[in-house]
Structure formats: structure tokens, C-alpha cells
């Protein structure tokens, strides 16, 4: 899967880039025959004024036929945020595929 990775207020190191790519590649087995039109991933060091210390935000956007799958998570650890995005995106993909199958079944009636 070809992914555009963007970093805001943080340097996009090869370690971060490889980690994101590895996690997003894991999603391909859930996507199956679904074509991903566009895949974007953003990592950011953000300052949430209610929280002390460094807060990281990870966001993924997958353009799939008829829908946009978007997930955003914030954590104190960047890699934990990326993992949570991957986990939630996995659930979103499964839900999207179930809806797509249900629509096809309803059309046959």
C-alpha cells in the first residue's frame, strides 16, 4: 500500500516511517479486494493545554470506494498512538466491508 506520511512539529525519522509503513501493511489482509484510492497518515507532536508533557497524535485516512475511513488517536507515546490507530482502522475496515456486503445482498432482493 502506498502511503503519504506527514509529520507536524516532529521529525519524520526512518524509524517512524518504517513503523507506520509496517502497521499499515498489516491492514492489507483485512482490505482483501477493496481498492484503496488514497492513503494518508499523519503524526504530530501536539500541545494539549490540559495535559502535561508531550502528547502525540496519529491520524489515518483511507479513501475507499464510496467512503472515507478516518481514525485519530492521541497518546503520550507516539508508537502507542500508531498502534491504536491501526487497531481502530482494522475495526473500521471490517465494518465497511460488512456494510458493503449487506448492500449487495439487499440489492438482490
Buried (B, 14 or more C-beta within 10 A) or exposed (E): EEBEBEBEEBEEEEEBBEBBBEBBEEBEEBBEEBEBEEBBBBBBBEEEEEEEEBBBBBBBBBBBEEEEBBBBBBBEEBBBBBBBBBEBBBEBBEEBBEEBEEEEEEEEE
